[in-house]
Each structure stands twice: as structure tokens, then as C-alpha cells.
Amino acid sequence: MKNLPVPDDGWPHVLRQTVAVAVLWAVATFGIAAAGLPLVDPQCYSDSDGGARICPLHPDPVLTHLFDARWPAVPEPVTVTGVLVATFLGIGLAVFLDTSEPWSERGGAPTAAGLTAGLLGAGLGLFVAGPGFMNPLIAVGCTALGALLLLLGLLALRAFLRALSQRYARHLRREQLQQHGTHTVATIAELVWTERYQRHGGQEDGGHPIFVVTARLGEGSEARTVTEELAVPRADAPVVGGTVIVIHDDRNAHETGITVLLESDPEGPRDPEALEKYPPAPENSPS
């Protein structure tokens, strides 16, 4: 984890949430398998007293060969309640974990932490449930599906950690430029509004519009153009022919892809029609 950013509230906070998501999804998928799959197994029957579905004792389950295969005689309403509670709590916590952005102060993170933990939990639940079934097709199919979900979860975890590391590297590169880069005034040659917004806490207008700005840096044969995104308040929207601050160093290439940063020039001209051109960010705008 040396190349990964520490979450805003520390690793224990995130790990508690991800483990909770995985456990809830595991309980939900195990309950669904244990309650639902025996319904298609001709060796199982319904308990007339409690309404539970029971598989008969058998000395040699198809995959384990170690224990008698029999789901407990739990009443179906109890099973359904447990499955529904675990499902809704698991999904809700996974969504909350994705939208809480525990790395928001360190470059952000992909919104996939909850889904990744859920895949691992669901795979574990099915993988544990499968070997106890009597019907070979059910046992093998359930176990194979659990193994597939576990594999997908591990691949998703690898991709998540790689993307998190890359975003953190870009965050560190921006900090490096901010602290040690050269600040130069440059003329805006081209301006495109992306129709996206950068959100910050406490903003009354919902966020700053994001522009793609192409600026001309330097003069004569030494001149070059740079293109980068710029997020500014609506009232401070730049115009073509205006100026921005380009933050740069002596590197024209970097492994993060970030060679320059743009900032609004406090003394540069503003677009007088900005408030009409660029509406406030809608509540659910992409950002």
C-alpha cells in the first residue's frame, strides 16, 4: 500500500465499511442459494409444520464427502427476512461507500469500492453454499458461479487499486507543480465549455463550470501552446483573448500526463455574459 493514498479518515474506517459490505452480500447470496436452489432439487421436500424446505440427510454430499447435507429447518419467512435485510443493507452501504469518496482530499477514487467488496462477498457466499447441495448440477453450478464472482471481485480490486494509485500520482504531481512550478501569464487561444462542473463543499451554485483552455505560452520561436482543464466560478469565466496563469516546470513530458496546470488570472478579463452562457450546475450534473 506504499503507493496508495491514506483515506481521509484512515484505513480502519474504509476497511470496516468494505468488510461490512462483503459480509452482508455474502449472507444475502448464501441465504438465496440455501433457500431457493433446493426448490429445484427433487430430493428436497417442504416441512409441513414449519413451512421450511429441507434436504434429506445424505452421507456423501456430491462435492465435500465430509458432512451430511441438510439445510436447517428455518421457517421461510425468517429466511426471506434475513435475505432482504442483508441485501438492502449491503446495497445501501455499497452505494454510500462509493459516494462518500474517502480519498477526496488526495486525488479522489473510482466509484467502485462498494461494488468490488460486494462481488467478493457474493462470490464467497455462493462458494460456501455450493458444496452442501445434493444435486450434482446444483452443487457444481453454485460453486463455479461463486468462484467466478470471486475471480471478478479480485480483478475489480486490482483495477481499483491501480486506478487509485494513478489518481494519487496525478494529485502529487499537481501539488509538486503548485509548490515548485513557474507561474506565467499566457493568452487564451481557444476555450471550450465541457458542460461539466467541479463540485466543492459549501458552493451555493452547485459547482464551478469546467473549461478546456488552450493557451499560448511564450513568444516567437519559443512559443508553445498548452491545453488543460480549468474550473472557475461562473462569474469568473474566461474569454478567448483573455489570460490565464500557466504553472509549469522544465519538463515537457511526465508519466502522469500532467505537464502544466492552469489557474484563473485575477487581473485578466472576464466574460461579461458568463452568467447567461453558463447556467448553475443541476443537482445531479456529471462532475
FENZIVEN-V274337 format. One record per residue. N is the residue number from 1. RES is the residue in three letters. PHI is phi in degrees with one decimal (none if undefined). OMEGA is omega in degrees with one decimal (none if undefined). D_LAST is the distance of its C-alpha to the last C-alpha in Angstrom with 1 decimal. Layout:
N_RES_PHI_OMEGA_D_LAST ; N_RES_PHI_OMEGA_D_LAST
This chain:
1_MET_none_-175.3_27.6 ; 2_LYS_-66.5_179.4_28.5 ; 3_ASN_-94.6_-178.2_25.5 ; 4_LEU_-104.0_178.1_23.0 ; 5_PRO_-74.7_174.0_21.5 ; 6_VAL_-73.0_179.3_23.0 ; 7_PRO_-58.5_-177.3_20.7 ; 8_ASP_-55.4_-178.9_20.2 ; 9_ASP_-104.0_178.4_22.9 ; 10_GLY_91.4_-179.1_25.0 ; 11_TRP_-63.3_-178.1_25.7 ; 12_PRO_-56.7_-179.0_28.0 ; 13_HIS_-62.8_-179.3_25.3 ; 14_VAL_-68.7_-178.3_23.0 ; 15_LEU_-64.3_176.8_26.2 ; 16_ARG_-60.3_-179.4_27.6 ; 17_GLN_-67.9_-178.0_24.5 ; 18_THR_-66.5_177.1_24.4 ; 19_VAL_-64.4_178.6_28.2 ; 20_ALA_-62.3_177.8_28.1 ; 21_VAL_-61.6_-178.7_25.7 ; 22_ALA_-62.0_-179.7_28.0 ; 23_VAL_-64.6_-179.4_31.1 ; 24_LEU_-63.9_177.8_30.0 ; 25_TRP_-67.1_177.7_29.1 ; 26_ALA_-65.1_178.5_32.4 ; 27_VAL_-61.5_-178.4_34.4 ; 28_ALA_-64.1_-178.1_32.8 ; 29_THR_-70.0_176.1_33.5 ; 30_PHE_-63.1_179.1_36.9 ; 31_GLY_-64.1_178.4_37.8 ; 32_ILE_-63.4_179.5_36.8 ; 33_ALA_-64.6_-176.7_38.9 ; 34_ALA_-66.4_-177.6_41.8 ; 35_ALA_-89.6_-172.3_42.0 ; 36_GLY_-96.2_-174.3_41.1 ; 37_LEU_-66.9_177.3_42.5 ; 38_PRO_-61.3_179.3_46.1 ; 39_LEU_-63.6_-179.8_46.3 ; 40_VAL_-101.4_178.8_46.7 ; 41_ASP_-96.7_-177.1_49.2 ; 42_PRO_-63.9_-179.5_52.8 ; 43_GLN_-85.1_-179.2_54.0 ; 44_CYS_-99.1_-178.9_52.2 ; 45_TYR_-144.5_179.4_53.4 ; 46_SER_-94.5_176.1_52.5 ; 47_ASP_-80.3_-175.6_54.1 ; 48_SER_-65.7_-178.4_55.9 ; 49_ASP_-80.9_-175.5_56.1 ; 50_GLY_-98.2_-179.1_52.6 ; 51_GLY_76.1_-179.6_50.7 ; 52_ALA_-89.8_177.3_49.1 ; 53_ARG_-96.2_-173.2_49.0 ; 54_ILE_-123.7_171.2_51.1 ; 55_CYS_-96.8_-175.6_51.8 ; 56_PRO_-67.3_176.0_55.4 ; 57_LEU_-62.1_-179.4_56.4 ; 58_HIS_-149.2_-175.0_56.8 ; 59_PRO_-76.8_-171.4_58.1 ; 60_ASP_-143.4_177.6_56.1 ; 61_PRO_-56.4_-166.1_52.4 ; 62_VAL_-64.7_-176.0_51.4 ; 63_LEU_-106.4_-171.9_49.0 ; 64_THR_-90.1_-176.0_49.9 ; 65_HIS_56.8_-173.9_53.7 ; 66_LEU_-120.4_-175.2_53.6 ; 67_PHE_-144.3_176.9_53.3 ; 68_ASP_-69.9_-178.7_54.2 ; 69_ALA_-93.7_177.1_51.3 ; 70_ARG_-160.1_175.7_51.0 ; 71_TRP_-72.6_-179.2_48.0 ; 72_PRO_-58.9_-179.8_48.9 ; 73_ALA_-79.2_179.1_50.3 ; 74_VAL_-91.6_178.8_47.3 ; 75_PRO_-55.6_-176.0_47.3 ; 76_GLU_-58.8_177.8_44.6 ; 77_PRO_-58.7_178.8_43.1 ; 78_VAL_-67.5_179.4_42.6 ; 79_THR_-62.8_-179.2_40.9 ; 80_VAL_-62.2_179.0_38.7 ; 81_THR_-61.3_179.2_37.7 ; 82_GLY_-61.7_179.8_36.9 ; 83_VAL_-64.7_-178.1_34.8 ; 84_LEU_-64.6_179.9_32.8 ; 85_VAL_-62.3_180.0_32.2 ; 86_ALA_-63.5_-179.1_31.2 ; 87_THR_-64.0_-176.5_28.9 ; 88_PHE_-67.5_176.9_27.0 ; 89_LEU_-64.8_179.7_26.9 ; 90_GLY_-63.1_179.4_25.7 ; 91_ILE_-65.3_-179.3_22.9 ; 92_GLY_-61.1_179.9_21.8 ; 93_LEU_-68.5_177.6_22.0 ; 94_ALA_-63.4_178.4_20.1 ; 95_VAL_-66.0_179.7_17.1 ; 96_PHE_-62.6_179.7_17.4 ; 97_LEU_-64.5_179.0_17.7 ; 98_ASP_-68.3_-173.6_14.5 ; 99_THR_-87.4_-178.3_12.4 ; 100_SER_-78.0_177.4_14.5 ; 101_GLU_46.6_-177.3_13.2 ; 102_PRO_-66.7_176.5_16.7 ; 103_TRP_-113.7_-172.5_15.9 ; 104_SER_-61.7_-178.6_13.2 ; 105_GLU_-86.5_-175.9_15.8 ; 106_ARG_-132.0_175.1_16.7 ; 107_GLY_101.8_-179.9_13.9 ; 108_GLY_80.3_-179.2_12.1 ; 109_ALA_-144.3_174.3_13.2 ; 110_PRO_-61.2_-179.9_12.6 ; 111_THR_-83.9_-177.6_12.4 ; 112_ALA_-139.1_-177.9_16.0 ; 113_ALA_-64.1_-179.1_18.3 ; 114_GLY_-65.1_179.3_19.5 ; 115_LEU_-64.3_179.3_20.1 ; 116_THR_-62.9_177.9_21.9 ; 117_ALA_-63.1_179.1_24.1 ; 118_GLY_-65.9_177.7_24.8 ; 119_LEU_-60.9_179.4_26.0 ; 120_LEU_-64.2_179.2_28.3 ; 121_GLY_-66.2_179.3_29.7 ; 122_ALA_-63.3_177.8_30.2 ; 123_GLY_-62.0_179.1_32.0 ; 124_LEU_-64.4_179.3_34.2 ; 125_GLY_-61.1_179.4_35.2 ; 126_LEU_-71.1_-179.2_36.3 ; 127_PHE_-64.6_178.1_37.9 ; 128_VAL_-75.9_-177.0_40.0 ; 129_ALA_-72.5_-172.2_40.9 ; 130_GLY_-55.4_-174.0_42.1 ; 131_PRO_-62.2_-177.6_45.2 ; 132_GLY_-84.1_-177.3_46.8 ; 133_PHE_-81.3_-178.9_47.2 ; 134_MET_-84.3_-177.9_50.6 ; 135_ASN_-71.3_-176.2_49.7 ; 136_PRO_-57.8_-178.7_49.0 ; 137_LEU_-63.8_179.2_46.4 ; 138_ILE_-65.5_-177.4_44.4 ; 139_ALA_-62.0_-178.2_44.9 ; 140_VAL_-67.9_-178.8_43.9 ; 141_GLY_-63.3_-179.5_41.0 ; 142_CYS_-65.2_-179.8_39.5 ; 143_THR_-66.4_179.7_39.9 ; 144_ALA_-65.1_178.1_38.6 ; 145_LEU_-64.9_176.6_35.4 ; 146_GLY_-61.7_178.4_34.9 ; 147_ALA_-64.0_178.9_35.4 ; 148_LEU_-64.7_179.0_32.9 ; 149_LEU_-64.8_176.3_30.2 ; 150_LEU_-61.4_178.8_31.1 ; 151_LEU_-63.6_178.4_30.8 ; 152_LEU_-62.3_178.1_27.4 ; 153_GLY_-63.2_178.5_26.3 ; 154_LEU_-66.8_176.7_27.7 ; 155_LEU_-65.4_177.5_26.1 ; 156_ALA_-64.7_177.8_22.6 ; 157_LEU_-63.7_178.5_23.4 ; 158_ARG_-62.3_179.8_24.4 ; 159_ALA_-65.7_179.6_21.3 ; 160_PHE_-62.9_-178.8_19.2 ; 161_LEU_-65.1_178.3_21.3 ; 162_ARG_-65.7_179.2_21.2 ; 163_ALA_-65.4_178.0_17.4 ; 164_LEU_-62.8_178.8_17.5 ; 165_SER_-64.1_-179.9_20.3 ; 166_GLN_-66.4_179.0_18.6 ; 167_ARG_-65.8_178.8_15.5 ; 168_TYR_-66.9_177.3_18.1 ; 169_ALA_-62.2_177.6_20.2 ; 170_ARG_-66.6_177.3_17.5 ; 171_HIS_-62.4_179.1_17.0 ; 172_LEU_-64.8_178.3_20.8 ; 173_ARG_-64.2_177.5_21.1 ; 174_ARG_-62.6_178.1_18.9 ; 175_GLU_-61.8_179.8_21.1 ; 176_GLN_-61.3_179.4_24.1 ; 177_LEU_-65.2_-179.5_23.4 ; 178_GLN_-59.8_-174.2_22.7 ; 179_GLN_-85.1_-171.8_26.0 ; 180_HIS_-122.8_-177.2_28.2 ; 181_GLY_-78.1_176.7_26.9 ; 182_THR_-91.0_180.0_28.5 ; 183_HIS_-98.6_-176.7_26.9 ; 184_THR_-130.4_175.7_27.9 ; 185_VAL_-78.5_-179.1_27.4 ; 186_ALA_-131.8_-178.5_26.5 ; 187_THR_-89.4_-179.6_26.5 ; 188_ILE_-79.0_179.7_23.6 ; 189_ALA_-98.1_-178.0_24.8 ; 190_GLU_-151.4_-176.2_21.8 ; 191_LEU_-143.0_179.1_18.6 ; 192_VAL_-132.5_175.3_15.9 ; 193_TRP_-84.1_-177.0_12.9 ; 194_THR_-82.3_-174.5_10.1 ; 195_GLU_62.3_172.5_9.1 ; 196_ARG_-118.9_-177.2_5.5 ; 197_TYR_-133.6_173.7_5.1 ; 198_GLN_-101.4_-174.8_5.6 ; 199_ARG_-93.3_172.7_7.0 ; 200_HIS_-137.9_179.8_10.6 ; 201_GLY_-62.5_175.7_13.4 ; 202_GLY_85.1_179.1_15.8 ; 203_GLN_-77.5_-177.2_14.0 ; 204_GLU_-74.3_-177.5_15.9 ; 205_ASP_-91.2_175.9_13.8 ; 206_GLY_91.0_179.2_10.6 ; 207_GLY_152.6_178.9_8.8 ; 208_HIS_-93.6_174.9_9.7 ; 209_PRO_-63.7_-177.7_9.3 ; 210_ILE_-106.3_179.1_8.9 ; 211_PHE_-115.4_167.5_12.2 ; 212_VAL_-100.8_-173.5_14.1 ; 213_VAL_-111.1_170.8_17.3 ; 214_THR_-107.1_-176.2_20.6 ; 215_ALA_-120.3_179.6_23.2 ; 216_ARG_-99.3_-174.9_26.9 ; 217_LEU_-109.4_179.0_28.2 ; 218_GLY_89.9_-178.0_31.9 ; 219_GLU_-131.5_173.9_34.8 ; 220_GLY_63.6_-176.6_37.4 ; 221_SER_-68.9_-180.0_37.7 ; 222_GLU_-87.7_-175.5_35.4 ; 223_ALA_-69.3_173.6_32.5 ; 224_ARG_-148.1_178.1_29.3 ; 225_THR_-105.3_177.7_25.9 ; 226_VAL_-128.1_-179.5_22.7 ; 227_THR_-128.0_-179.0_19.2 ; 228_GLU_-157.6_176.9_16.1 ; 229_GLU_-79.1_178.6_12.6 ; 230_LEU_-139.3_177.4_13.0 ; 231_ALA_-112.2_-178.2_11.0 ; 232_VAL_-139.6_173.5_13.6 ; 233_PRO_-58.5_-176.6_14.5 ; 234_ARG_-55.5_-176.7_15.2 ; 235_ALA_-68.6_-179.2_18.9 ; 236_ASP_-102.4_-178.4_18.8 ; 237_ALA_-59.3_-178.4_17.4 ; 238_PRO_-78.0_177.3_19.6 ; 239_VAL_-134.0_174.1_22.0 ; 240_VAL_-63.4_-175.3_23.7 ; 241_GLY_96.0_175.6_26.8 ; 242_GLY_-80.7_-176.1_25.3 ; 243_THR_-132.3_172.7_24.8 ; 244_VAL_-136.4_174.7_22.3 ; 245_ILE_-95.7_176.4_23.1 ; 246_VAL_-100.1_177.4_23.0 ; 247_ILE_-104.0_-172.7_23.4 ; 248_HIS_-148.2_172.7_25.3 ; 249_ASP_-134.2_-175.9_28.2 ; 250_ASP_-87.2_-179.0_30.9 ; 251_ARG_-104.6_177.3_28.9 ; 252_ASN_-94.4_177.6_27.8 ; 253_ALA_-146.5_179.0_26.5 ; 254_HIS_-150.5_-176.6_24.9 ; 255_GLU_-62.6_177.8_24.3 ; 256_THR_-81.9_-176.1_20.6 ; 257_GLY_85.8_-178.7_20.2 ; 258_ILE_-101.8_177.7_19.4 ; 259_THR_-110.4_179.1_22.4 ; 260_VAL_-143.3_169.4_21.2 ; 261_LEU_-124.5_176.6_18.7 ; 262_LEU_-116.4_173.4_18.2 ; 263_GLU_-131.9_177.3_18.6 ; 264_SER_-66.1_177.0_19.4 ; 265_ASP_-84.0_-176.9_23.2 ; 266_PRO_-62.0_-179.7_24.5 ; 267_GLU_-103.1_-178.9_27.5 ; 268_GLY_-82.0_179.2_26.0 ; 269_PRO_-68.7_178.7_26.0 ; 270_ARG_-114.4_176.8_23.2 ; 271_ASP_-77.3_-177.8_22.4 ; 272_PRO_-67.0_-179.5_24.7 ; 273_GLU_-104.0_-173.3_22.9 ; 274_ALA_-60.4_-176.2_19.4 ; 275_LEU_-65.9_176.5_19.2 ; 276_GLU_-83.0_-177.9_20.4 ; 277_LYS_-72.7_-171.0_18.4 ; 278_TYR_-117.3_-177.2_14.9 ; 279_PRO_-70.2_175.3_14.6 ; 280_PRO_-61.1_-179.2_13.0 ; 281_ALA_-66.4_172.9_9.6 ; 282_PRO_-65.4_-174.3_10.7 ; 283_GLU_-59.2_-176.9_10.8 ; 284_ASN_-112.7_-178.1_8.8 ; 285_SER_-72.2_174.9_6.3 ; 286_PRO_-65.1_-179.4_3.8 ; 287_SER_-150.8_none_0.0
